[in-house]
Amino acid sequence: MDFKNTSDFVHGFWNYYVIVIVIVSIIGCAVFLWVQGSAKHKPGEVTGHVWDENLEEYSNPMPNWWRWMFYITVVFALVYLALYPGLGNMAGSFGWTARGQYEAEMQAAEVQYGPKFNQFLEQDIMSVAANPEAREMGARLFQTYCAQCHGGDAGGSPGFPNLKDGDWLWGGTPERIKESITLGRMGVMPPMGTKPDMDAEQVKDVVHYVRSLSGLTADSVRIQRGQELYPQACAACHGVDAKGMEAAGYPNLTDKIWLHGSREDKMIEIVTKGITNQMPPYGEFIGEARVHLLTAYVWGLGGGVKPVAAQ
């Protein structure tokens, strides 16, 4: 483990704690081996320890090859700790760190593969999306950085958007997709199920009204009451027409797409307690050229919107 570059050791105590634990463990192992080697044994005699009625322990010494193998392990540990990090914040005489190796490998990869990614950087997103080689490269990037959340087929999962349909919380133009990948997104639904906002029955009324907007089953009486509550409770974010606000990432409540599911109990829970979704930023992590390829790949999955200037 590379202790030099970890943020876990925020206090000097932990540095010495690790050093003491490691040194005591190695010395303890060496002392135990020495004690075992210097103990007097009587080959052929039993020690008096018996298991399973007739399984007896003989007073035989540990084989020398086995004992020296452990001694070699102790020496190896000491040499390793002198050369590499392992004793708290001590870097070792080689000065090796996991972060240093990672950065060196990333630099080497950038030299080797950077020009390949950069060749598409000057092309517009639609041109890149139409290029078979670029799509293949984008697909590999997607599997590396995006599939864990959005699925290998980009179809999403509960809480993670489907990237193949035409529903975009923050916009589906190349510019907006690139912005989302580069800077990340933070979606917040505040809790509304506590007074003075709404009580439990009012929350349920609003949920039934919202369900009716997309054709889901709902109680007619609650729909009427919820319709009266909606302008004060929800319209500020989702709009008077409930079609959302793309610029701020507020969802359209009139379509049949539900990021967290359309079960009544789930919708009541979200309105009552609120919910937060975060898309992490990748721009600094993977670089502009890879973001460009990813944008083209995601845009080309089928749900992308043409740039405003081209409409």
C-alpha positions, -999 to +999 in steps of 0.1 A: +000+000+000+012+035-008+008+053+025+027+084+014-001+097-008-031+086+011-053+111+030-063+086+057-033+096+079-046+130+089-028+129+123+008+119+130-004+092+155-015+069+127+019+071+110+036+058+142+007+034+148+014+016+115+051+016+120+048+000+155+023-026+143+045-036+113+078-037+132+063-056+162+047-081+139+080-089+121+101-090+153+074-112+169+075-136+140+114-138+142+113-143+180+087-171+177+108-189+151+139-186+173+121-199+203+108-229+183+142-236+170+159-235+204+133-255+222+144-289+234+126-318+217+125-355+224+119-372+191+096-402+194+080-390+227+045-375+229+037-342+246+005-354+262-018-335+238-045-358+223-073-350+198-101-372+185-094-398+212-062-412+197-045-384+177-013-376+197+012-348+193+048-359+192+077-338+204+094-334+170+112-302+159+100-282+129+118-293+098+148-270+091+137-263+055+104-250+068+120-230+096+145-213+072+117-206+048+101-184+075+134-168+083+138-159+047+103-144+048+113-121+077+144-110+059+124-103+027+099-082+047+127-061+061+144-056+027+110-048+011+102-021+038+136-006+032+130-003-005+093+004-008+066+023+012+050+003+040+062+019+073+037+047+077+047+077+057+082+065+049+085+062+011+114+037+009+147+042-007+134+036-042+109+065-038+081+044-054+045+054-050+013+039-065+003+074-076+036+080-093+034+047-112-002+055-122+007+089-134+037+075-154+015+049-170-011+075-179+015+097-194+028+068-215-007+059-226-014+096-236+018+096-257+007+064-274-030+069-278-035+106-274-031+114-311-057+088-319-083+105-297-073+140-307-079+134-344-116+136-338-115+167-315-117+192-343-147+175-359-183+183-349-202+158-328-225+146-355-196+139-378-178+120-351-210+100-343-212+090-379-176+077-380-175+039-374-140+040-359-150+069-336-182+050-325-161+020-317-137+040-296-166+058-279-182+025-271-150+012-253-148+045-234-185+041-224-179+006-211-150+018-190-165+050-175-203+049-179-216+013-180-214+009-142-243+033-138-261+035-172-257-002-181-237-019-207-264-012-233-269+024-220-305+015-211-301+027-176-314+012-144-335+026-114-320+059-105-298+061-136-311+075-169-317+056-201-294+072-226-311+057-257-345+074-254-355+110-261-360+120-225-332+143-213-333+159-179-306+184-188-310+185-226-300+161-254-281+184-277-244+177-282-235+208-262-257+199-232-245+162-232-208+173-233-215+198-205-231+170-184-201+147-190-176+174-184-190+191-153-213+165-139-249+172-127-266+174-093-303+169-092-322+176-060-358+170-051-364+187-018-386+170+009-422+182+007-439+159+032-435+180+063-455+210+074-459+238+064-455+222+030-478+192+030-491+165+053-492+128+044-527+130+029-518+160+008-487+143-005-508+114-015-532+137-033-505+154-053-489+120-062-523+108-075-526+139-096-491+135-110-498+099-118-529+109-137-508+132-159-490+102-175-520+078-176-511+059-144-539+046-122-551+072-097-580+079-074-604+105-090-611+123-057-574+126-049-567+138-084-590+167-079-575+177-045-540+172-058-547+194-088-555+222-065-523+216-044-499+212-074-495+249-084-482+258-049-463+226-042-447+216-075-451+242-103-421+263-093-398+235-105-418+212-128-438+240-144-474+249-145-479+224-173-458+198-154-435+194-184-404+202-163-375+226-168-347+213-189-323+241-181-323+232-144-328+194-148-364+193-134-382+162-149-412+162-172-441+147-151-464+141-181-445+115-200-443+078-190-406+079-180-399+075-143-363+075-132-370+059-099-400+039-108-438+047-110-450+027-080-473+048-058-454+040-026-421+050-043-435+083-056-449+091-021-416+084-006-398+107-030-422+136-025-422+131+013-384+127+018-369+142-013-341+126-032-307+136-046-290+123-078-254+131-088-236+126-121-199+129-113-177+152-135-154+135-159-139+163-178-107+167-158-104+130-152-105+117-188-096+149-208-113+169-235-107+145-264-123+115-246-152+136-235-157+146-271-158+109-282-181+100-254-204+128-262-206+117-299-212+081-288-240+090-264-256+114-288-256+088-315-273+061-294-307+073-308-321+098-284-298+128-291-312+161-302-296+181-331-277+212-322-298+243-319-280+260-348-288+231-371-325+230-363 
